[in-house]
Amino acid sequence: MQSEIDDEQIRTEIWDEIYKSGPQSIAILAEVKQLDEQVILSVVQHDWFDLDDQIVSIATEG
């Protein structure tokens, strides 16, 4: 499905951005990616990420 491919691409780009720049807010990520905050929230609700008080970071095990 096309939207799943798009979500995966966005998710990968967000992971790369956070890896390079550190944890960021949903609002900043939406601005950087030029997407709605709901889209960002949707793609970061994934095992790759931790979301705490609207701040997205890369998930760590443990």
C-alpha positions as CSV (number, residue, x, y, z in Angstrom):
1,M,0.0,0.0,0.0
2,Q,1.4,3.4,-0.9
3,S,0.7,5.1,2.4
4,E,2.6,2.4,4.3
5,I,5.6,3.0,2.0
6,D,5.3,6.7,2.6
7,D,5.1,6.2,6.4
8,E,8.2,4.0,6.3
9,Q,10.1,6.6,4.4
10,I,9.0,9.4,6.8
11,R,9.8,7.2,9.8
12,T,13.3,6.5,8.4
13,E,14.0,10.2,7.7
14,I,12.8,11.1,11.2
15,W,15.0,8.4,12.8
16,D,18.0,9.8,10.8
17,E,17.2,13.4,11.9
18,I,17.0,12.4,15.6
19,Y,20.2,10.4,15.3
20,K,22.0,13.4,13.9
21,S,20.4,16.2,16.0
22,G,19.1,14.5,19.2
23,P,15.5,14.3,20.6
24,Q,13.1,16.8,19.0
25,S,9.5,17.8,19.6
26,I,6.6,16.7,17.4
27,A,6.2,20.4,16.4
28,I,9.8,20.8,15.3
29,L,9.8,17.5,13.3
30,A,6.5,18.6,11.6
31,E,8.1,21.9,10.6
32,V,11.3,20.3,9.4
33,K,9.4,17.6,7.4
34,Q,6.7,20.1,6.3
35,L,4.0,17.7,7.5
36,D,1.1,18.0,9.8
37,E,1.9,17.1,13.5
38,Q,-0.7,14.3,13.4
39,V,1.3,12.6,10.6
40,I,4.5,12.9,12.6
41,L,2.7,11.5,15.7
42,S,1.3,8.6,13.7
43,V,4.7,7.5,12.3
44,V,6.6,7.9,15.6
45,Q,4.2,5.6,17.4
46,H,6.5,2.8,16.6
47,D,9.1,0.5,18.3
48,W,11.9,2.7,16.9
49,F,10.9,5.7,19.0
50,D,10.2,6.8,22.5
51,L,7.7,9.6,23.0
52,D,7.7,11.5,26.2
53,D,5.7,14.8,26.6
54,Q,5.7,15.4,22.9
55,I,9.5,14.9,22.6
56,V,10.6,12.1,20.2
57,S,13.8,10.2,20.8
58,I,15.3,7.0,19.5
59,A,14.1,4.0,21.6
60,T,16.6,2.1,23.6
61,E,16.3,-1.4,24.9
62,G,16.1,-2.1,28.6
